[in-house]
Amino acid sequence: MSIVVAYSPDVYGRAALEHGARLAQADDEQLVLVNATRGESLVDRRYAHEDEVAELVGRWQAAGVRIDVRRDLVADVAEAVLDAAEETGARLVVVGVRRRSPVGKALLGSVAQRLILDAECPVLAVKPER
């Protein structure tokens, strides 16, 4: 079994990673870090730089966490996370959530919302500490 984290290099992704890694560490499970991009622009702020990913992996491996990193160019970021969860037999998906306005909820898709609604396993939605 595994714990899958939908990661973005911001406070929301870091909150998700912190929770997911601590759970994986406590239960001696593999952590699957998914950082995907649709590649719609030359710079995607949600796509982590390789150096940052290497630092995160090193930190958590030193703490005894087994990590599988998936960084891909995909058509649908939520689908990439869901696929990783299915492929690894995830017992949990962890995603950071942010506040959205009512208009934002109506007009914009949300990776977190898709994960909560479509995942076959439980989804833990976390907020960063204030």
MDAnalysis code that builds the backbone (N, CA, C; Angstrom):
import MDAnalysis as mda
import numpy as np

u = mda.Universe.empty(390, n_residues=130, atom_resindex=np.repeat(np.arange(130), 3), trajectory=True)
u.add_TopologyAttr("name", ["N", "CA", "C"] * 130)
u.add_TopologyAttr("resid", np.arange(1, 131))
u.add_TopologyAttr("resname", ["MET", "SER", "ILE", "VAL", "VAL", "ALA", "TYR", "SER", "PRO", "ASP", "VAL", "TYR", "GLY", "ARG", "ALA", "ALA", "LEU", "GLU", "HIS", "GLY", "ALA", "ARG", "LEU", "ALA", "GLN", "ALA", "ASP", "ASP", "GLU", "GLN", "LEU", "VAL", "LEU", "VAL", "ASN", "ALA", "THR", "ARG", "GLY", "GLU", "SER", "LEU", "VAL", "ASP", "ARG", "ARG", "TYR", "ALA", "HIS", "GLU", "ASP", "GLU", "VAL", "ALA", "GLU", "LEU", "VAL", "GLY", "ARG", "TRP", "GLN", "ALA", "ALA", "GLY", "VAL", "ARG", "ILE", "ASP", "VAL", "ARG", "ARG", "ASP", "LEU", "VAL", "ALA", "ASP", "VAL", "ALA", "GLU", "ALA", "VAL", "LEU", "ASP", "ALA", "ALA", "GLU", "GLU", "THR", "GLY", "ALA", "ARG", "LEU", "VAL", "VAL", "VAL", "GLY", "VAL", "ARG", "ARG", "ARG", "SER", "PRO", "VAL", "GLY", "LYS", "ALA", "LEU", "LEU", "GLY", "SER", "VAL", "ALA", "GLN", "ARG", "LEU", "ILE", "LEU", "ASP", "ALA", "GLU", "CYS", "PRO", "VAL", "LEU", "ALA", "VAL", "LYS", "PRO", "GLU", "ARG"])
u.atoms.positions = np.array([
    [0.840, -1.178, 0.000],
    [0.000, 0.000, 0.000],
    [0.885, 1.241, 0.000],
    [0.266, 2.347, -0.338],
    [1.010, 3.593, -0.414],
    [0.140, 4.765, 0.030],
    [0.811, 5.885, 0.181],
    [0.136, 7.155, 0.391],
    [0.559, 8.051, -0.756],
    [-0.399, 8.591, -1.475],
    [-0.125, 9.437, -2.633],
    [-0.346, 10.885, -2.239],
    [0.620, 11.739, -2.579],
    [0.530, 13.164, -2.295],
    [0.491, 13.928, -3.610],
    [-0.531, 14.775, -3.763],
    [-0.598, 15.696, -4.897],
    [0.246, 16.901, -4.508],
    [1.418, 17.033, -5.133],
    [2.378, 18.044, -4.704],
    [2.485, 19.209, -5.680],
    [2.516, 20.399, -5.110],
    [2.853, 21.609, -5.857],
    [3.834, 22.385, -4.978],
    [4.757, 23.132, -5.581],
    [5.776, 23.814, -4.785],
    [5.276, 25.123, -4.176],
    [4.287, 25.007, -3.322],
    [3.722, 26.159, -2.622],
    [3.305, 25.713, -1.226],
    [2.722, 26.600, -0.455],
    [2.358, 26.250, 0.925],
    [1.332, 25.121, 0.976],
    [0.492, 25.005, -0.037],
    [-0.539, 23.968, -0.055],
    [0.081, 22.592, -0.337],
    [0.970, 22.559, -1.301],
    [1.662, 21.307, -1.607],
    [2.581, 20.867, -0.489],
    [3.241, 21.834, 0.146],
    [4.131, 21.488, 1.259],
    [3.339, 20.956, 2.455],
    [2.151, 21.515, 2.678],
    [1.301, 21.007, 3.765],
    [0.874, 19.570, 3.474],
    [0.509, 19.308, 2.228],
    [0.113, 17.948, 1.839],
    [1.287, 16.981, 2.000],
    [2.469, 17.406, 1.557],
    [3.641, 16.543, 1.663],
    [3.985, 16.261, 3.120],
    [3.961, 17.270, 3.948],
    [4.280, 17.090, 5.368],
    [3.344, 16.056, 6.011],
    [2.052, 16.192, 5.768],
    [1.084, 15.240, 6.340],
    [1.290, 13.840, 5.760],
    [1.392, 13.766, 4.449],
    [1.543, 12.466, 3.806],
    [2.819, 11.758, 4.207],
    [3.930, 12.489, 4.262],
    [5.210, 11.877, 4.617],
    [5.209, 11.389, 6.059],
    [4.619, 12.166, 6.942],
    [4.565, 11.737, 8.350],
    [3.707, 10.474, 8.517],
    [2.612, 10.394, 7.777],
    [1.779, 9.189, 7.828],
    [2.525, 7.991, 7.243],
    [3.208, 8.184, 6.122],
    [3.982, 7.102, 5.501],
    [5.086, 6.635, 6.443],
    [5.731, 7.590, 7.098],
    [6.798, 7.276, 8.044],
    [6.252, 6.464, 9.219],
    [5.143, 6.904, 9.774],
    [4.567, 6.234, 10.945],
    [4.107, 4.813, 10.635],
    [3.583, 4.613, 9.418],
    [3.028, 3.309, 9.052],
    [3.949, 2.497, 8.146],
    [5.178, 2.981, 7.938],
    [6.168, 2.317, 7.085],
    [5.580, 1.967, 5.714],
    [4.995, 2.979, 5.089],
    [4.420, 2.808, 3.756],
    [5.193, 3.640, 2.744],
    [5.058, 3.271, 1.505],
    [5.696, 4.043, 0.445],
    [4.919, 5.339, 0.230],
    [5.660, 6.421, 0.015],
    [5.080, 7.713, -0.303],
    [5.245, 7.942, -1.802],
    [4.149, 8.247, -2.474],
    [4.193, 8.538, -3.908],
    [3.901, 10.024, -4.076],
    [4.901, 10.753, -4.515],
    [4.796, 12.195, -4.693],
    [4.488, 12.466, -6.168],
    [3.317, 13.030, -6.441],
    [2.911, 13.318, -7.815],
    [2.968, 14.823, -8.030],
    [3.843, 15.242, -8.932],
    [3.964, 16.658, -9.305],
    [3.866, 16.700, -10.826],
    [2.679, 16.984, -11.320],
    [2.429, 16.936, -12.759],
    [2.055, 18.318, -13.285],
    [2.238, 18.504, -14.574],
    [1.862, 19.750, -15.231],
    [1.192, 19.437, -16.561],
    [0.293, 20.323, -16.944],
    [-0.331, 20.193, -18.261],
    [0.532, 20.826, -19.342],
    [1.540, 21.568, -18.946],
    [2.472, 22.143, -19.905],
    [1.869, 23.224, -20.781],
    [0.880, 23.930, -20.242],
    [0.209, 24.961, -21.033],
    [1.014, 26.243, -21.158],
    [2.025, 26.405, -20.303],
    [2.860, 27.595, -20.370],
    [4.309, 27.186, -20.171],
    [5.219, 28.070, -20.517],
    [6.636, 27.761, -20.373],
    [7.038, 27.620, -18.913],
    [6.363, 28.349, -18.044],
    [6.639, 28.263, -16.615],
    [5.329, 27.969, -15.890],
    [5.259, 26.820, -15.250],
    [4.092, 26.432, -14.472],
    [4.499, 26.473, -13.009],
    [3.946, 27.398, -12.251],
    [4.321, 27.564, -10.838],
    [3.990, 26.342, -9.994],
    [3.127, 25.475, -10.492],
    [2.774, 24.277, -9.729],
    [3.715, 23.110, -10.023],
    [4.642, 23.299, -10.956],
    [5.590, 22.250, -11.312],
    [6.915, 22.538, -10.627],
    [7.335, 21.662, -9.755],
    [8.524, 21.882, -8.942],
    [9.802, 21.758, -9.762],
    [10.801, 22.539, -9.388],
    [12.114, 22.442, -10.010],
    [12.779, 21.154, -9.530],
    [13.601, 20.559, -10.377],
    [14.274, 19.300, -10.043],
    [15.078, 19.390, -8.752],
    [15.737, 20.536, -8.526],
    [16.537, 20.700, -7.310],
    [15.671, 20.644, -6.056],
    [14.491, 21.253, -6.119],
    [13.581, 21.228, -4.975],
    [13.113, 19.808, -4.695],
    [12.770, 19.081, -5.755],
    [12.314, 17.699, -5.587],
    [13.430, 16.850, -4.984],
    [14.662, 17.029, -5.473],
    [15.793, 16.265, -4.938],
    [16.001, 16.561, -3.457],
    [15.864, 17.820, -3.063],
    [16.006, 18.198, -1.658],
    [14.923, 17.542, -0.799],
    [13.677, 17.571, -1.277],
    [12.576, 16.960, -0.534],
    [12.771, 15.456, -0.390],
    [13.143, 14.831, -1.477],
    [13.361, 13.381, -1.453],
    [14.477, 13.045, -0.470],
    [15.577, 13.777, -0.534],
    [16.689, 13.527, 0.381],
    [16.291, 13.688, 1.838],
    [15.509, 14.734, 2.108],
    [15.061, 14.986, 3.483],
    [14.240, 13.825, 4.022],
    [13.271, 13.379, 3.238],
    [12.382, 12.332, 3.738],
    [13.016, 10.948, 3.686],
    [13.897, 10.709, 2.721],
    [14.619, 9.427, 2.717],
    [15.518, 9.324, 3.946],
    [16.148, 10.441, 4.325],
    [16.985, 10.449, 5.530],
    [16.161, 10.144, 6.774],
    [14.859, 10.453, 6.717],
    [13.956, 10.168, 7.836],
    [13.365, 8.760, 7.735],
    [13.803, 7.989, 6.728],
    [13.356, 6.604, 6.599],
    [12.125, 6.380, 5.739],
    [11.712, 7.389, 4.981],
    [10.520, 7.259, 4.139],
    [10.939, 6.809, 2.736],
    [10.275, 5.782, 2.239],
    [10.495, 5.331, 0.857],
    [9.646, 6.206, -0.064],
    [10.283, 6.831, -1.054],
    [9.574, 7.786, -1.909],
    [9.707, 7.412, -3.374],
    [8.586, 7.460, -4.057],
    [8.519, 7.321, -5.513],
    [8.014, 8.665, -6.040],
    [8.789, 9.324, -6.895],
    [8.410, 10.629, -7.429],
    [7.930, 10.462, -8.862],
    [6.803, 11.085, -9.145],
    [6.250, 11.077, -10.494],
    [6.072, 12.519, -10.955],
    [6.879, 12.908, -11.929],
    [6.838, 14.266, -12.486],
    [6.603, 14.102, -13.978],
    [5.410, 14.440, -14.416],
    [5.060, 14.181, -15.806],
    [4.331, 15.355, -16.438],
    [4.379, 15.382, -17.753],
    [3.556, 16.273, -18.559],
    [2.294, 15.473, -18.885],
    [1.130, 15.958, -18.437],
    [-0.110, 15.190, -18.545],
    [-1.238, 16.054, -19.105],
    [-2.274, 15.405, -19.567],
    [-3.457, 16.121, -20.047],
    [-4.320, 16.606, -18.884],
    [-4.286, 15.874, -17.755],
    [-5.157, 16.165, -16.621],
    [-4.412, 15.847, -15.326],
    [-4.106, 16.862, -14.543],
    [-3.326, 16.685, -13.319],
    [-4.058, 15.786, -12.324],
    [-5.337, 16.017, -12.122],
    [-6.097, 15.184, -11.184],
    [-6.071, 13.722, -11.626],
    [-6.194, 13.493, -12.901],
    [-6.169, 12.120, -13.425],
    [-4.816, 11.462, -13.157],
    [-3.729, 12.224, -13.252],
    [-2.397, 11.685, -12.965],
    [-2.299, 11.226, -11.512],
    [-2.872, 11.998, -10.606],
    [-2.866, 11.625, -9.182],
    [-3.739, 10.391, -8.969],
    [-4.915, 10.380, -9.574],
    [-5.815, 9.230, -9.448],
    [-5.185, 7.964, -10.022],
    [-4.502, 8.091, -11.147],
    [-3.824, 6.935, -11.757],
    [-2.728, 6.401, -10.834],
    [-1.958, 7.303, -10.233],
    [-0.902, 6.882, -9.308],
    [-1.498, 6.152, -8.111],
    [-2.614, 6.652, -7.616],
    [-3.275, 6.009, -6.478],
    [-3.734, 4.600, -6.853],
    [-4.303, 4.460, -8.023],
    [-4.780, 3.138, -8.457],
    [-3.609, 2.190, -8.701],
    [-2.583, 2.665, -9.386],
    [-1.436, 1.817, -9.723],
    [-0.681, 1.319, -8.495],
    [-0.649, 2.107, -7.446],
    [0.133, 1.738, -6.260],
    [-0.730, 1.187, -5.132],
    [-2.012, 1.025, -5.365],
    [-2.890, 0.509, -4.328],
    [-2.931, 1.427, -3.117],
    [-3.056, 2.713, -3.378],
    [-3.015, 3.700, -2.299],
    [-4.127, 3.482, -1.285],
    [-3.775, 3.657, -0.025],
    [-4.807, 3.628, 1.017],
    [-5.299, 5.034, 1.303],
    [-4.544, 6.063, 0.804],
    [-4.891, 7.441, 1.087],
    [-4.258, 8.353, 0.041],
    [-5.001, 9.394, -0.345],
    [-4.474, 10.472, -1.178],
    [-4.509, 11.726, -0.315],
    [-3.416, 12.499, -0.332],
    [-3.339, 13.736, 0.442],
    [-3.187, 14.898, -0.525],
    [-4.010, 15.936, -0.318],
    [-3.968, 17.110, -1.186],
    [-4.133, 18.368, -0.334],
    [-3.384, 19.393, -0.685],
    [-3.535, 20.677, -0.023],
    [-4.692, 21.433, -0.647],
    [-5.439, 22.148, 0.177],
    [-6.589, 22.899, -0.348],
    [-6.456, 24.371, -0.001],
    [-7.024, 25.173, -0.875],
    [-7.036, 26.620, -0.697],
    [-8.467, 27.114, -0.741],
    [-8.683, 28.266, -0.203],
    [-10.013, 28.879, -0.241],
    [-10.268, 29.370, -1.660],
    [-11.473, 29.126, -2.150],
    [-11.876, 29.630, -3.473],
    [-13.155, 30.442, -3.325],
    [-13.274, 31.467, -4.128],
    [-14.476, 32.300, -4.100],
    [-15.629, 31.536, -4.745],
    [-16.873, 31.959, -4.531],
    [-18.005, 31.298, -5.181],
    [-17.880, 31.310, -6.713],
    [-17.390, 32.400, -7.274],
    [-17.203, 32.461, -8.732],
    [-16.117, 31.475, -9.153],
    [-15.044, 31.422, -8.387],
    [-13.967, 30.483, -8.687],
    [-14.445, 29.047, -8.651],
    [-15.331, 28.744, -7.734],
    [-15.876, 27.393, -7.643],
    [-16.729, 27.054, -8.857],
    [-17.448, 28.047, -9.361],
    [-18.351, 27.812, -10.494],
    [-17.605, 27.722, -11.822],
    [-16.557, 28.539, -11.983],
    [-15.892, 28.645, -13.281],
    [-14.650, 27.794, -13.430],
    [-13.942, 27.570, -12.363],
    [-12.657, 26.899, -12.459],
    [-12.728, 25.490, -11.901],
    [-12.041, 24.577, -12.571],
    [-11.949, 23.223, -12.054],
    [-11.002, 23.199, -10.870],
    [-11.086, 22.201, -10.061],
    [-10.220, 22.076, -8.912],
    [-9.691, 20.650, -8.828],
    [-8.365, 20.539, -8.780],
    [-7.758, 19.224, -8.638],
    [-8.236, 18.584, -7.341],
    [-8.236, 19.355, -6.254],
    [-8.667, 18.808, -4.969],
    [-10.103, 18.289, -5.032],
    [-10.981, 19.060, -5.646],
    [-12.380, 18.640, -5.743],
    [-12.504, 17.343, -6.536],
    [-11.782, 17.238, -7.639],
    [-11.818, 16.005, -8.436],
    [-11.305, 14.815, -7.643],
    [-10.235, 15.030, -6.893],
    [-9.680, 13.925, -6.108],
    [-10.670, 13.463, -5.052],
    [-11.270, 14.411, -4.358],
    [-12.236, 14.070, -3.313],
    [-13.411, 13.286, -3.893],
    [-13.883, 13.702, -5.049],
    [-15.062, 13.064, -5.642],
    [-14.754, 11.760, -6.366],
    [-13.562, 11.634, -6.963],
    [-13.295, 10.503, -7.851],
    [-12.348, 9.441, -7.322],
    [-11.633, 9.693, -6.242],
    [-10.678, 8.708, -5.732],
    [-11.406, 7.496, -5.174],
    [-10.812, 6.343, -5.385],
    [-11.371, 5.090, -4.866],
    [-11.032, 4.893, -3.389],
    [-10.018, 5.608, -2.912],
    [-9.603, 5.492, -1.510],
    [-9.932, 6.806, -0.797],
    [-9.788, 6.849, 0.508],
    [-10.026, 8.102, 1.229],
    [-9.060, 9.206, 0.770],
    [-9.528, 10.437, 0.873],
    [-8.722, 11.607, 0.522],
    [-8.646, 12.508, 1.753],
    [-7.424, 12.886, 2.103],
    [-7.202, 13.810, 3.200],
    [-6.895, 15.183, 2.600],
    [-7.780, 16.141, 2.822],
    [-7.579, 17.513, 2.343],
    [-7.028, 18.313, 3.502],
    [-5.834, 18.905, 3.315],
    [-5.187, 19.634, 4.403],
    [-4.970, 21.094, 4.013],
    [-4.931, 21.935, 5.054],
    [-4.638, 23.350, 4.871],
    [-3.279, 23.628, 5.482],
    [-2.562, 24.610, 4.943],
    [-1.299, 24.989, 5.578],
    [-1.581, 25.671, 6.917],
    [-0.579, 25.582, 7.809],
    [-0.721, 26.289, 9.080],
    [-0.669, 27.780, 8.812],
    [-1.349, 28.548, 9.636],
    [-1.359, 30.005, 9.447],
    [-0.057, 30.612, 9.896],
])
